[in-house]
Amino acid sequence: MKSNLKVFLKGIIDVSPLMIPVVPFGLIFGVLSIDVGFSPLETMGMSLIVFGGASQIVLLQLFSGGASSLVIISSVGAVNSRHLLYGAVVSEHLSDLKLIWKIIISYFLIDQAYAISNEYLKKNKDQNRYFHLVGAGATCWVIWQSTTFLGIILGAAIPEKLGLSFAVPLTFLALLVNDFRKFINVIVIIVSGLVATLGYNYIPFKAYAIVAGLTGLIVAMILTKMVKTNE
């Protein structure tokens, strides 16, 4: 059986290539957070507590758009709800762990760490295999906190008149690039975008993001059923 340190280092090595796109993402978040009015302490606190890139960007987008606290909290929770699925999948590999370790691992269970460590957990049956997930998650944590901090420094140095808030939707467009390869995804993106755009001024409590997301899910479900029926 490999030592705890070797498994931990294996997690670091395996997840490292996935950290390349995280660096600019973290920098953008730090810069934009300062640009929309958050203090450096609030920005770092958000990265430490929420520790979720996409949900933190959603928070900035809604905050800058004047959404209510209820809508912001609901939207961030909805974006982060995918982690419940991650936890359900890896739970079978962690059933023998103490509660404190499960809590620690759940904090580090983000997209990149899950993608790498889930495969390792399935292929290895050693009792200490969960150290791979800790290593991968801790690496993601260090990179995200470091780039957020650097973004705060850059954000404080950039004049407000430059107005960098436009980078938020550009960041989301970058995240959607791969989804343009499938026709159903394109339809869902277009419908969701139209609902969000048209509902920006008409949906109460600035809940356009939630309504657009729910509409997109419904459209995706309908189109998927139609495709399966025709096969």
C-alpha positions as CSV (number, residue, x, y, z in Angstrom):
1,M,0.0,0.0,0.0
2,K,1.3,3.5,-0.9
3,S,2.0,5.9,1.9
4,N,-0.4,8.7,2.7
5,L,2.2,11.3,1.4
6,K,2.6,9.4,-1.9
7,V,-1.1,9.3,-2.5
8,F,-1.4,13.0,-1.5
9,L,1.4,14.0,-4.0
10,K,-0.2,11.8,-6.7
11,G,-3.4,13.9,-6.3
12,I,-1.4,17.1,-6.7
13,I,0.4,15.9,-9.8
14,D,-2.8,14.6,-11.5
15,V,-4.8,17.8,-11.0
16,S,-2.0,20.2,-11.8
17,P,-2.7,20.4,-15.6
18,L,-6.3,21.4,-14.8
19,M,-5.0,24.4,-12.9
20,I,-3.8,26.3,-16.0
21,P,-7.3,27.8,-16.8
22,V,-8.0,28.4,-13.1
23,V,-5.2,31.0,-12.9
24,P,-6.8,33.6,-15.2
25,F,-10.2,32.8,-13.8
26,G,-9.1,33.5,-10.3
27,L,-7.4,36.7,-11.4
28,I,-10.5,37.9,-13.2
29,F,-12.6,37.2,-10.1
30,G,-10.3,39.2,-7.8
31,V,-10.1,42.2,-10.2
32,L,-13.9,42.2,-10.8
33,S,-14.8,41.9,-7.2
34,I,-12.9,45.0,-6.4
35,D,-14.3,46.7,-9.5
36,V,-18.0,46.1,-8.5
37,G,-17.4,47.4,-4.9
38,F,-16.3,44.6,-2.7
39,S,-13.5,45.2,-0.3
40,P,-10.3,43.1,-0.3
41,L,-11.4,41.4,2.9
42,E,-14.8,40.6,1.6
43,T,-13.3,39.3,-1.6
44,M,-10.9,36.9,0.1
45,G,-13.7,35.9,2.6
46,M,-15.9,34.9,-0.4
47,S,-13.2,32.8,-1.9
48,L,-12.4,31.1,1.4
49,I,-16.1,30.4,2.4
50,V,-17.8,29.8,-1.0
51,F,-14.7,28.4,-2.8
52,G,-16.5,28.0,-6.1
53,G,-15.4,29.9,-9.2
54,A,-18.6,29.8,-11.2
55,S,-20.9,30.6,-8.3
56,Q,-18.7,33.5,-7.2
57,I,-18.8,35.0,-10.7
58,V,-22.6,34.5,-10.6
59,L,-22.7,36.4,-7.3
60,L,-20.7,39.3,-8.8
61,Q,-23.0,39.4,-11.9
62,L,-26.2,39.5,-9.8
63,F,-24.7,41.9,-7.3
64,S,-23.6,44.4,-10.0
65,G,-27.1,44.0,-11.6
66,G,-28.9,45.0,-8.4
67,A,-30.4,41.6,-7.6
68,S,-31.9,41.0,-4.1
69,S,-30.1,39.0,-1.4
70,L,-32.6,36.2,-1.8
71,V,-32.0,35.9,-5.5
72,I,-28.3,36.0,-5.1
73,I,-28.2,33.3,-2.4
74,S,-30.7,31.1,-4.4
75,S,-28.7,31.4,-7.6
76,V,-25.3,30.7,-5.9
77,G,-26.9,27.7,-4.2
78,A,-28.4,26.4,-7.4
79,V,-25.0,26.7,-9.2
80,N,-23.2,24.9,-6.3
81,S,-25.9,22.2,-6.1
82,R,-23.9,20.0,-8.5
83,H,-21.6,19.3,-5.6
84,L,-24.3,17.3,-4.0
85,L,-24.0,14.9,-6.9
86,Y,-20.3,14.8,-6.5
87,G,-20.7,13.9,-2.8
88,A,-23.2,11.2,-3.6
89,V,-20.8,9.6,-6.1
90,V,-17.7,9.6,-3.9
91,S,-19.5,8.7,-0.7
92,E,-19.3,5.0,-1.4
93,H,-15.5,5.3,-1.3
94,L,-15.5,7.3,1.9
95,S,-18.0,5.4,4.0
96,D,-15.4,4.2,6.6
97,L,-14.0,7.7,7.3
98,K,-14.7,9.7,10.4
99,L,-17.1,12.6,10.2
100,I,-14.3,15.2,10.5
101,W,-12.5,13.8,7.4
102,K,-15.8,13.8,5.5
103,I,-16.3,17.4,6.3
104,I,-12.7,18.3,5.2
105,I,-13.1,16.4,1.9
106,S,-16.5,17.9,1.1
107,Y,-14.9,21.4,1.3
108,F,-12.3,20.4,-1.2
109,L,-14.7,18.5,-3.5
110,I,-14.7,20.9,-6.5
111,D,-15.0,20.2,-10.2
112,Q,-11.3,19.6,-11.0
113,A,-10.6,17.6,-7.9
114,Y,-13.7,15.4,-8.5
115,A,-12.9,14.8,-12.1
116,I,-9.4,13.6,-11.3
117,S,-9.9,11.8,-8.0
118,N,-13.2,10.0,-8.9
119,E,-11.3,7.9,-11.4
120,Y,-8.5,7.2,-8.9
121,L,-10.9,6.2,-6.2
122,K,-12.6,3.7,-8.6
123,K,-9.3,2.1,-9.7
124,N,-7.6,1.9,-6.2
125,K,-9.0,0.2,-3.2
126,D,-6.4,1.1,-0.6
127,Q,-7.8,2.5,2.6
128,N,-5.8,5.8,2.3
129,R,-6.9,6.4,-1.3
130,Y,-9.0,9.5,-0.1
131,F,-5.7,11.3,0.3
132,H,-5.6,11.7,-3.5
133,L,-8.8,13.8,-3.3
134,V,-7.3,15.8,-0.4
135,G,-4.2,16.5,-2.4
136,A,-6.1,17.5,-5.6
137,G,-8.6,19.6,-3.7
138,A,-5.8,21.3,-1.6
139,T,-4.0,22.2,-4.8
140,C,-7.1,23.8,-6.3
141,W,-7.6,25.7,-3.0
142,V,-4.1,27.1,-3.0
143,I,-4.3,28.2,-6.7
144,W,-7.7,29.8,-6.3
145,Q,-6.8,31.7,-3.1
146,S,-3.5,32.9,-4.5
147,T,-4.9,34.1,-7.8
148,T,-7.8,35.8,-6.0
149,F,-5.3,37.7,-3.9
150,L,-3.3,38.7,-6.9
151,G,-6.5,39.8,-8.7
152,I,-7.3,42.0,-5.6
153,I,-3.9,43.7,-5.9
154,L,-4.4,44.2,-9.7
155,G,-8.0,45.4,-9.2
156,A,-7.0,48.0,-6.6
157,A,-4.3,49.3,-9.0
158,I,-6.6,49.6,-12.1
159,P,-8.5,52.9,-12.4
160,E,-12.3,52.6,-11.9
161,K,-13.0,54.4,-15.2
162,L,-11.8,51.4,-17.1
163,G,-14.9,49.5,-16.1
164,L,-13.9,45.9,-16.1
165,S,-17.4,44.5,-15.3
166,F,-17.8,43.6,-19.0
167,A,-15.4,40.7,-18.3
168,V,-18.0,38.8,-16.3
169,P,-20.2,37.9,-19.3
170,L,-17.1,37.3,-21.4
171,T,-15.9,34.8,-18.8
172,F,-19.2,32.9,-19.0
173,L,-19.0,32.9,-22.8
174,A,-15.6,31.2,-22.5
175,L,-17.1,28.6,-20.2
176,L,-19.8,27.9,-22.8
177,V,-17.5,27.4,-25.8
178,N,-17.5,23.6,-25.5
179,D,-21.3,23.5,-25.3
180,F,-21.7,25.0,-28.8
181,R,-20.7,21.7,-30.3
182,K,-24.1,20.1,-29.6
183,F,-27.3,21.3,-31.2
184,I,-29.5,20.8,-28.1
185,N,-27.0,22.8,-26.0
186,V,-27.2,25.7,-28.5
187,I,-31.0,25.8,-28.4
188,V,-30.9,25.7,-24.5
189,I,-28.3,28.5,-24.4
190,I,-30.3,30.7,-26.9
191,V,-33.6,30.2,-25.0
192,S,-32.1,30.8,-21.6
193,G,-30.3,33.9,-22.9
194,L,-33.5,35.3,-24.4
195,V,-35.5,34.7,-21.2
196,A,-32.7,36.4,-19.1
197,T,-32.4,39.3,-21.5
198,L,-36.2,39.9,-21.9
199,G,-36.9,39.3,-18.2
200,Y,-34.2,41.6,-16.9
201,N,-36.5,44.5,-16.7
202,Y,-39.8,42.6,-16.2
203,I,-39.2,39.7,-13.8
204,P,-39.6,40.9,-10.2
205,F,-36.8,40.8,-7.6
206,K,-34.2,40.5,-10.3
207,A,-34.9,36.8,-10.5
208,Y,-34.3,36.6,-14.2
209,A,-31.2,34.4,-13.7
210,I,-33.2,31.8,-11.8
211,V,-36.2,31.9,-14.3
212,A,-33.8,31.6,-17.2
213,G,-32.0,28.7,-15.7
214,L,-35.3,26.8,-14.9
215,T,-36.5,27.5,-18.4
216,G,-33.3,26.1,-19.9
217,L,-33.7,23.0,-17.8
218,I,-37.2,22.4,-19.0
219,V,-36.3,23.0,-22.6
220,A,-33.3,20.6,-22.3
221,M,-35.5,17.9,-20.8
222,I,-38.1,18.3,-23.5
223,L,-35.5,18.2,-26.3
224,T,-33.7,15.2,-24.8
225,K,-37.0,13.2,-24.6
226,M,-37.8,14.1,-28.2
227,V,-34.4,12.9,-29.4
228,K,-34.7,9.6,-27.5
229,T,-38.2,9.1,-28.9
230,N,-37.0,9.5,-32.5
231,E,-34.1,7.2,-32.1
